[in-house]
Amino acid sequence: MSKTNFFVKYLNNINKFINSLLEKNLNKINLKNLSYLIKNNKIVLTFVALFVIFISYLLLPTFYKQSDISKLLNNELQKKFELNFKFSKNIKYNFFPRPHFTTTDTIINDELTEISKIKNFKIFVSFDNLFSFKNIQIKDLIIENANFNLNKKNYNFKDGNLIIKKSNVFFRNLENEVLFINKILKMKYFYESKELKNILYLDNEIFNIPFSIETFFNEDKSKIFSEINIDLIKLKIKNELNLNKDVRTGKSEFNINKIKYFADYKIEKNYFNFQISNKVDPPNKKYDGKFNFKPFYASLEGDTAEINLSYIFGTNAIISELLKTEIFNNKNIDFKLNINADSVYDNSNFRNINLRSKIQDGLIDTDKTKFEWRDFATFELLESLIFVRDGELVLDGKLKININNYNEIYKFLLTPKNYRNEINQIDLNFTYNFDQKIAELKDIKVDNKIDLNVNKILNNVILKKDDLQNKIYFKNLLNQAIKNYFG
């Protein structure tokens, strides 16, 4: 450190010389002697000297030893985050646009466990105290192109000004199995001086779904507030969580396409219970949910006047995207969904929907799901299975159709009267591709009889984008099958 001390003394001597020069000359400046001073170049020399001393001051950290810099930065970061930072041997210093250190291939350890690898790491320091190596203060951190491995034991960072860009977070269970991956497009953790609070803001992507989060604590840190925006499905969630030690309670407000829902929930050691309604008092739509974490079990039950299936299985729907990740194909997941709805959104023909879904032993099925087509027929799904094939979501199963009023069906289809024979039950096997909107129907039985012509006609059903086109398409297709069967 002798070279550093010599350089500091040298800069201090220059500083004293400039101060004396300023005292002698700057106080004498007026309109008469300004031109004289400029001619003598004293002001120019003064400002050149000031510039040199300022740059020299900023360059001071370049004279520090690599080992000392590494030790200092590691100690300061450990105080902020309670984590160990292992730097590469090459730590570079730059003073533009602000004094900062840069390094590559940094590793973060939690005790003996490696929780992160950082490709590019910038550590910004304060302008103050660059003369004193021990008093250098870390101001901001920028992490770029990093991979984080987090679980419930190591995710709790302390205060610090932090920016993370273009990184991935791998959430794992305690057995080190990856539960899901979160892409950080940009994360910023900072202190808002006007509102006197620390704010965490994130632009993220999970399961190919982009979303943003803003969160902060109240003054005594007894509550945490957050706001989540998922523009893809026009969803905004405002949340308030009370941080009681044993039982944590909270409430949320959901805005989906300008429709509001409200939720109350309770978090205990291994349980998460919640209720969702469409209004505070009195609700006419209500859902009850429960999550049990050890062992993992979850259920969601509810009644609603209307169900929007496009939120579940539509193009880019959040449930559909989650299913495509195959995250639920885990034998440790046990989940049941039971939703009863009076009708389907934007389709008055279907009603009394009983949506049943179950995830168990790594399999996803919709067995015993039922719905009615007007008063004409009742549909029931059997031996069904939802899976991903070539990146597309597919439902495979059996469909049982009980005909309640075949005469009304013929009237709806405008079937010629000479083909209107009695039908009581239709059974078939099917495969439906949600992405391509194509249904493959096979093994079609009409009152326990198989007709090859009917199977050939209905084998490949391609849905149209327009509802009117679908109605005309189905009427023509079904009438063609009826004529072949009864002709």
Rosetta blueprint (number, residue, H / E / L):
1 M L
2 S H
3 K H
4 T H
5 N H
6 F H
7 F H
8 V H
9 K H
10 Y H
11 L H
12 N H
13 N H
14 I H
15 N H
16 K H
17 F H
18 I H
19 N H
20 S H
21 L H
22 L H
23 E H
24 K H
25 N H
26 L H
27 N H
28 K H
29 I L
30 N L
31 L L
32 K L
33 N L
34 L H
35 S H
36 Y H
37 L H
38 I H
39 K H
40 N L
41 N L
42 K H
43 I H
44 V H
45 L H
46 T H
47 F H
48 V H
49 A H
50 L H
51 F H
52 V H
53 I H
54 F H
55 I H
56 S H
57 Y H
58 L H
59 L L
60 L H
61 P H
62 T H
63 F H
64 Y L
65 K L
66 Q H
67 S H
68 D H
69 I H
70 S H
71 K H
72 L H
73 L H
74 N H
75 N H
76 E H
77 L H
78 Q H
79 K H
80 K H
81 F H
82 E L
83 L L
84 N E
85 F E
86 K E
87 F L
88 S L
89 K L
90 N L
91 I L
92 K E
93 Y E
94 N E
95 F L
96 F L
97 P L
98 R L
99 P L
100 H E
101 F E
102 T E
103 T E
104 T E
105 D E
106 T E
107 I E
108 I E
109 N E
110 D E
111 E L
112 L L
113 T E
114 E E
115 I E
116 S E
117 K E
118 I E
119 K E
120 N E
121 F E
122 K E
123 I E
124 F E
125 V E
126 S L
127 F L
128 D L
129 N L
130 L L
131 F L
132 S L
133 F H
134 K H
135 N H
136 I L
137 Q L
138 I E
139 K E
140 D E
141 L E
142 I E
143 I E
144 E E
145 N E
146 A E
147 N E
148 F E
149 N E
150 L E
151 N L
152 K L
153 K L
154 N L
155 Y L
156 N L
157 F L
158 K L
159 D L
160 G L
161 N L
162 L E
163 I E
164 I E
165 K E
166 K E
167 S E
168 N E
169 V E
170 F E
171 F E
172 R E
173 N L
174 L L
175 E L
176 N L
177 E L
178 V E
179 L E
180 F E
181 I E
182 N E
183 K E
184 I E
185 L E
186 K E
187 M E
188 K E
189 Y E
190 F E
191 Y E
192 E E
193 S L
194 K L
195 E L
196 L L
197 K E
198 N E
199 I E
200 L E
201 Y E
202 L E
203 D E
204 N E
205 E E
206 I E
207 F L
208 N L
209 I E
210 P E
211 F E
212 S E
213 I E
214 E E
215 T E
216 F E
217 F E
218 N L
219 E L
220 D L
221 K L
222 S L
223 K E
224 I E
225 F E
226 S E
227 E E
228 I E
229 N E
230 I E
231 D H
232 L H
233 I H
234 K L
235 L E
236 K E
237 I E
238 K E
239 N E
240 E E
241 L E
242 N E
243 L L
244 N L
245 K L
246 D L
247 V L
248 R E
249 T E
250 G E
251 K E
252 S E
253 E E
254 F E
255 N E
256 I E
257 N L
258 K L
259 I E
260 K E
261 Y E
262 F E
263 A E
264 D E
265 Y E
266 K E
267 I E
268 E L
269 K L
270 N L
271 Y E
272 F E
273 N E
274 F E
275 Q E
276 I E
277 S E
278 N L
279 K L
280 V L
281 D L
282 P L
283 P L
284 N L
285 K L
286 K E
287 Y E
288 D E
289 G E
290 K E
291 F E
292 N E
293 F E
294 K L
295 P L
296 F E
297 Y E
298 A E
299 S E
300 L E
301 E E
302 G E
303 D E
304 T E
305 A E
306 E E
307 I E
308 N L
309 L L
310 S H
311 Y H
312 I H
313 F H
314 G L
315 T L
316 N L
317 A L
318 I H
319 I H
320 S H
321 E H
322 L H
323 L H
324 K H
325 T L
326 E L
327 I L
328 F L
329 N L
330 N L
331 K L
332 N L
333 I L
334 D L
335 F E
336 K E
337 L E
338 N E
339 I E
340 N E
341 A E
342 D E
343 S E
344 V E
345 Y L
346 D L
347 N E
348 S E
349 N E
350 F E
351 R E
352 N E
353 I E
354 N E
355 L E
356 R E
357 S E
358 K E
359 I E
360 Q E
361 D L
362 G L
363 L E
364 I E
365 D E
366 T L
367 D L
368 K L
369 T L
370 K E
371 F E
372 E E
373 W E
374 R L
375 D L
376 F L
377 A E
378 T E
379 F E
380 E E
381 L E
382 L E
383 E E
384 S E
385 L E
386 I E
387 F E
388 V E
389 R E
390 D L
391 G L
392 E E
393 L E
394 V E
395 L E
396 D E
397 G E
398 K E
399 L E
400 K E
401 I E
402 N E
403 I E
404 N L
405 N L
406 Y H
407 N H
408 E H
409 I H
410 Y H
411 K H
412 F H
413 L H
414 L L
415 T L
416 P L
417 K H
418 N H
419 Y H
420 R L
421 N L
422 E L
423 I L
424 N L
425 Q E
426 I E
427 D E
428 L E
429 N E
430 F E
431 T E
432 Y E
433 N E
434 F L
435 D L
436 Q L
437 K L
438 I E
439 A E
440 E E
441 L E
442 K E
443 D E
444 I E
445 K E
446 V E
447 D L
448 N L
449 K E
450 I E
451 D L
452 L H
453 N H
454 V H
455 N H
456 K H
457 I H
458 L H
459 N L
460 N E
461 V E
462 I E
463 L L
464 K L
465 K L
466 D L
467 D H
468 L H
469 Q H
470 N H
471 K H
472 I H
473 Y H
474 F H
475 K H
476 N H
477 L H
478 L H
479 N H
480 Q H
481 A H
482 I H
483 K H
484 N H
485 Y H
486 F H
487 G L
